[in-house]
Amino acid sequence: MQAVDFRAGQNFGDAQPPVAAKAMAAKLARLLYRMLRYGMKYADQGAEFYDAQHRKQQVIHLKRKAAQLGLQIIEAAPAA
């Protein structure tokens, strides 16, 4: 098994670093700075909160994609 190196991407003409990793590092750096600077405490909001946020984002993206195709999404009432 070979170790993957960032320079290996240069073989394909793509020398860009992974964008998602840089974005996550920046987000964590801002969070850490605020915690240290202002004494803010980190509160884990739980998996249910993140699942709900993910679902909301999926619905938003789905509605946007449907609008691009000339369609309209109508949300159904949640099952009891």
Secondary structure, 3 states (H helix, E strand, C coil): CCCCCHHHHHHHCCCCCCHHHHHHHHHHHHHHHHHHHHCCCCCCCHHHHHHHHHHHHHHHHHHHHHHHCCCCCCCCCCCC
